[in-house]
Amino acid sequence: MSTSSRPARPERRPPDEAATEHPEITYIGCARCGTLIAGLDG
C-alpha cells in the first residue's frame, strides 16, 4: 500500500490567519510535495 496516492489533509485555516492568532506557530512548506507543516517556535 502506497501512501503517496492518498490526498493531503486539508488545513484547518490559512497559515497567515493562524499566524496572527498564534505567533509561536511557524508554517513551512515541504519542498517535495508543497504540503504546509506547522511547528512550534522555540
C-alpha angles and dihedrals in degrees: 000000000000121000093199092075092060116099116247118260111257115244116246093229138354113281094235090056093047092048092061091050097043112022092180090067114089123195123208129179123232108244092213103046105010094237115152114239121197121211138172117253117234 
